[in-house]
Amino acid sequence: MLTNEIIKNRLQEKFGEQVSNFSEPYGMLTFEAPKDFNLKLLQFLYDDETLRFRFLTDLQAVHYPNDKARPDDPVGRGRELAVVYHLHNLVDNVRIRFKVFTDINTPDVFTATQLYATANWMERETYDFFGVNFVGHPNLKRILNVDEMDYFPMRKEFPLEDQTRRDKDDEMFGRGGSVN
């Protein structure tokens, strides 16, 4: 039976300190690695006869606007964007989550399309909404938004609403007014 402990041990044997921040929210093994190792790690998870993570369930990004590069960081890279892979071993029915982080100014991550055909549209959508540049992608262009759009709408760079609007009733949105 494939357990989170076996997966973690296999990853640490192969990659050592390159894999880190292991956790198990809701029982799902979650970890991260440097973005330059994403393909090596994904290939290992796919090929290893014990692990057999051969199905990419989901791929998306998360924007962490407060994780910018710190002055004391020798590499000078932030962690504003995370690319999150959800992989599934269909034989043992085990799922894992793998994350890579990148600076928002250089959001380059290697494409996984040669390994997982399903990555094609997921990477295009992630590019379209978050601006992650999947290096080597065969057709990286917008998939849902118009080509003329010059920003990435899922980044947390804009206020959620126009703060100057006067035509809304804040009480209807749980703000202001009396508490019952």
Buried (B, 14 or more C-beta within 10 A) or exposed (E): EBEBEBBBEBBBEBBEEBBEEBEBEEEEBBBBBBBEBBBBBBEBBBEBEEBBBBBBBEBBBBBBEEBBBEEEEEEEBBBBBBBBBBBBBEEBEBBBBBBBBBBBEEBEBBBBBBBBEBBBEBBBBBBBBBBBBBEEBEEBEBBEEEEEEEEBEBBEEEEEEEEEEEEEEEEEEEEEEEEE
